[in-house]
Amino acid sequence: MTFRKRVYNTLEFSASGRRGLNLYINLGLVSVIVLNSLAIVLHTVPEIRHNRLYEQLFQYFEIFSVGIFTIEYFLRIWSCVENPRYRSDWRGRLQFIFSFWAIVDFLGIFPFYFTLLTSDFGIIRILRVFRLFRLFRVSRYSRALKMIRNVFYETKEELLICLSFIVFTLVISSSVMYYLEHNAQPERFKSIPATLWWGVITMTTTGYGDMYPVTAVGKLFGGVVLMLGIALFALPTGIVASGFMEQIRRDKGRKYARCPHCDELIDLQEVPHIHKPDPKKH
């Protein structure tokens, strides 16, 4: 195995399994990401932000973290050609740079370097938001978050149908409520777009109390929309729950084998012609 292949297997949590150096490096990266997210949150506390000692600690930790993430980013670009999807040297690397996870990695380090080139505090304040993209990188190493992603991906068509039905019902109910309540409350139900807010808080059973019907017909219709909203939002919940059960059942039935040539884990369900030798026969 080449050094570049070893680097790729080490950085890719799914390539070598959870063991050895791969496990420790990825756990270390996750720890730095989590600590970064915690530092971003704590830095907004006035008592901590205005303390000179804490401010220096935040700056040193930011420099350390960006250094780690920068090294990781370029190592991923260098070793990505070991992935069959990015096999071609410069074309493969260019394709990887514009992939979703590479963009997330870049947005995690870009604000630090860009703020070194500008003194505009407004731009710096906006770019600080992009540091939160580091938290998204945890899903690359978390099996649970990968499972959530797979569930939503496999049920996307059903969820899209439910979302379309919810939006359709929201527009219809808000339009009807506008005509029922506009004469009684012209300052609140002043237009259908303004009434959409009532539809959202009613169908989601939030009920902030800033918009509510006062006429008898409006109250009756509002009650129907409220019960309809409960039923509608139960549909995607059932779809996602069913997807989770199917994903868990599938993962429990999966078997893996380690390739004797590249030492990479192979899903035997995806490659059925590859099988592990029976130790009883050898």
Secondary structure, DSSP 8 states (H G I E B T S, - for coil): --HHHHHHHHH-HHHH-S-HHHHHHHHHHHHHHHHHHHHHHHTTSHHHHT-HHHHHHHHHHHHHHHHHHHHHHHHHHHHGGGSGGG-SHHHHHHHHHTSHHHHHHHHHHHHHHHHTS---HHHHHHHGGGGGHHHHTHHHH-HHHHHHHHHHHHTHHHHHHHHHHHHHHHHHHHHHHHHHHTTT-TTTS-SHHHHHHHHHHHHTT---SSS---SHHHHHHHHHHHHHHHHHHHHHHHHHHHHHHHHHHHHHT--EEE-TTT--EEETTTSTT-----TTT-
